[in-house]
Amino acid sequence: MNVWSKVGVMIRESLAANSTHAMMIISSTSGAAFQRRVTTGGNSTGTTVTGPAAPYWVRLVRTGNSFSGSVSTDGANWTLVGSVTINMSSNALIGLAITSHSPGVLCTGTIDSVTKTGN
């Protein structure tokens, strides 16, 4: 298993591979990360917090063009992992993300609670 296999939530401007995006994930062994691409076609970057391991809560919040990612052990008390401003269309896509981080290799993850608020 790749140390960066992960599951989380993502907001992205389009389905294009190089789309702007923000995501908050928990990995199998590498902690939690707030990852983002702030310009279409740019590099994805991330802020990682070592220590958290699944099962964990992740939260991604968008307010206008401000995005922030947090983690929690209980879904009530949150720790900010990172935040960024991304100029992104209001018609963005929201979804759940999971990857083995190894081409051609499947992985599984469990997501047991999803809540979306706002428009």
C-alpha positions, 0 to 999 in steps of 0.5 A: 500500500502506498503511504499516500493512499487517501480519502477525503472531500474535494471542491474543484472548478471542473473535471479537467485533470489540471483544474483548480481545487481544494481538498482535505484528506486523511491518508493511510499512514502519512497523516492529514493534508490540505491540498490545493491547486490555486491556478488552472494548470499549476502545481498542486501543493499541500500542508500536511499534519503528521499523526492523524490516522483514519478513522478521522473526521475531515472538513472542507469549508468554502466561503467565497474564494476562501477555502480551509481544511480541518481535522477532528477526532470527534466531529465537534472539536476541529484543528485547522490544517490550512487555508488558501484563496482560490479564484474559483467559479461559484458553479464548482463541483463537490465530491468525495475523493479516494485514491491508492496513489499507485496507478492501476491499484485499487483501494478502499475507504469508509465514509460514514457521514457526509454533510453539505451546507449552504448553496 
